[in-house]
């Protein structure tokens, strides 16, 4: 099994792996800190992950269209 590719996603499994890794990291950080400033930073990172996910889906769909 190959590691997920962030710059060149090839399948939905790449996207799923990146999103699951992000959710795991966010869960651990919130369990440790829970501070309001950290929550704001995680919202910014979450927005970046959503934008990357949309870009990756469009890239994969464009490749097979």
Secondary structure, 3 states (H helix, E strand, C coil): CCCCCCCCCCCHHHHHHHHHHHHHHHHHHHHHCCCHHHHHHHHHHHHHHHHHHHHHHHHHHHHHC
